[in-house]
Amino acid sequence: MTLSEEQVEYIRSRLKYGGIGIAALQDDVLDHLCCVVELKMEENIPFDIALTTAIQEFAPEGLAEIEQETLLLLNAKLMNMKKIMYGIGFASTSSMSMGVTFKLLHMRGGEQLITYGFLTFALIFLPLVVINYFKVNLNAPWTDRARIVLGILSALATGMAIVMKFFSLQWAEVLLLTGAALFSFGFLPFLFFTMYKRSVS
């Protein structure tokens, strides 16, 4: 038996007023309850009784408990992702720091530490930072987005130039100038513009 649109909307309203406010969670629970209610109605159980029974079986402690458990799981996943992200950031910057120290002291392994540290920082840590920022700040103004992108590009260019300089590679000076230009004429104007807007608002 297929539920009518009015019955589906009634179930949705029960979910909303029952304490489920997350739209995506509402849709998932709605699909599940509609299937269960349809099965019960095929056994000649009235709609109201079928719905009440389905809700009690699905959420004995109340619908609000489902949302709270979902939020706890999402927060736990977010915290684990942040731990991994900052752990990678710490490991990569430590590797670069030790690499520079080894290089200055003419010890073996300095070049490898700098290279692997920078590549990990540039190719893993920075993309994770950007993804995390845009996930949290979905409605951020374009000036903030531009500032973040230009800041990361300038950091990448400057870091790559430093690594190339250590290995006496060509184009290191050009890359260093590019990084400095992006920082001075891209990142900083957006940064101070944002600070000015916040100070006058």
N, C-alpha and C positions, 0 to 999 in steps of 0.2 A: 504494500500500500504506500502511495506517495503522498507526502504532506502537502497541503495547500500553502500558497505564499503567506496567507494570514497566519497560519500555524507556525511557519518558520519564523516570521517576524515576532510572533508572541514568544517563541523560545529565545530569540535574540534579546528581547526586552527582559525576560526572566534572568538571563545571564548578566545583562548590564546592571539591573537593579540588585542582583544577587552579589555583586562585588567584583565582577570581572570587567576591568576598564581597558585592558590592553586589546587593541583591535585585532591583532594577529591571533592572540590567544582565544578571543571570542569566536573567531572564525573556525579555529580548530575544534574547540569544544562544541560549537554549534553543529558541525558536520558529524561529530561522534554522537551527540544526543539525537540528532535527526534519524540516524541509522537505527539506533536502539529503539526509539519511539516507534518507528515504522514497523520494526520486527514485532514489538509488543502489540501494536494495533492489528497486525495480521492474526493475532491470537484472540481477537475480539475484545481487547482491553481498551476502554475509552481513552481518548487523547489526554485528558487532564490527569488521569490516574497513571497512564503510561509515562507521561513527562515527569510527574512527581517521583515515581519509582526510579526512573532512569537517573534523575539528578541525585537521589539519595544513594543509589548504587555507585555513581561516579564520584560524588563528593560527599561522603558521610559527615565530614566536619564543616560543610558549607562551601559554597562556590568561592568565597573570598580566600579560603585556605589554598585553593588551587593557584590563584594569582600570586599569593605570598611565596609559595614553594617555587613557582616559576621564576620570580624575581631573585630569590636566593640562589637558584641554580645559575641564572644569568650573571649575577654579581660574582659568584665563585669562578665562573669561566673567565670573566673579565679580569679578575684579580690574578688568576693563573697566567693569562696572556701578558699582563703587565709585568709580572715577575720574570717571565721569560724574556720579554723585551728589554727590561732594564738590566737583566743579567747579561744579555748579549752586549748591551751598550757598555757595561762595566768591563767585561772581558776584552772587548775590542779596544777600548781606550787604554786599558792597562797594558795590553800588548803593544800598542803604539808608543806609550810612554817608556816602557822597558826597552823597546827597540831603539828609540832615540838615545837612551842612556848607554846601551851597549855600543851603539854606533860612535858616540862621542868618546867612549873609553876604548875604542878599537877592539871590542870583544866580538867573538864569533856569534852569529845568530841574530844580530841586530837588524840586518836587512830583511830577513824572513819575518821577524816579529812586526816590523813596521808594515810590510806588505800585507801580511795576513790580517793584521789588526785593522788596517785602513779598509781593505776589501770587505771585511765583515761589517765594519761600521757603515760603509757607504752602501753596500748592496743588501744588507739585512736590517740593521738597526734603523737607519734613516727612513726606509720605506715603511717599516712598522710604525714609526713615530707619526708619519704623514697619514697612514691609514687610520690610526687611533684618533688623531686630531680631527679628521674629517668625519669619522663616525660620531664623535661626541659633539662636534660643532656643525651639524648638518645645515643650519640656517645662518652660518657665519657670513658677514658681509664680504664682498669680493676683495676689499682692501686687505682684510685679514688673510684670506686665501692667498692672495698675491704675495703678501709679506712672508708667509710660511714657505711658499715655493721658491721665491727668490733667495731667502735665507739658506735653504737647503742647497740650492744650486751653487751659491757662493761658497758654502762650506765644502761641497764636493770638489769644486774647481781648485780652491786653495789647498785642500788636503792632498789632492792628486798632484798639484804642483810641488808641494813639499816632498812627497815621495819621489817624484821624478828628479828633483834637485839632488836628493841623497844619492841617486843612482847615476847622476850626471847625464840624464837623458835630454834630448832636444825638446823644444817647445815648453819647457818648464816655466821660463820667464813669461811667455805669452799666456799660459794657463794661470799663472799667479796674478798677472795684470787683469785677466778676465774675472777671476774670483774677487779681486779688490774692487773692480768696477761694478760688478753685480751687487756687492755688499754696500758700496758707497752711494751708488746712484739708483739702486733698486730696493734693497732691503731697508736701509736707513730712512729714506723718504717716507716709505709706507709706515715704518715703525713710529716716526715722530708725528706723522699725520694722524695715526690712530691714537697716540698719546694726547695730542692736541684736542681731538674730537671728544675724548673721554673727559678731559679737564674742563671743557666748556659746556658739557651736557649735564 
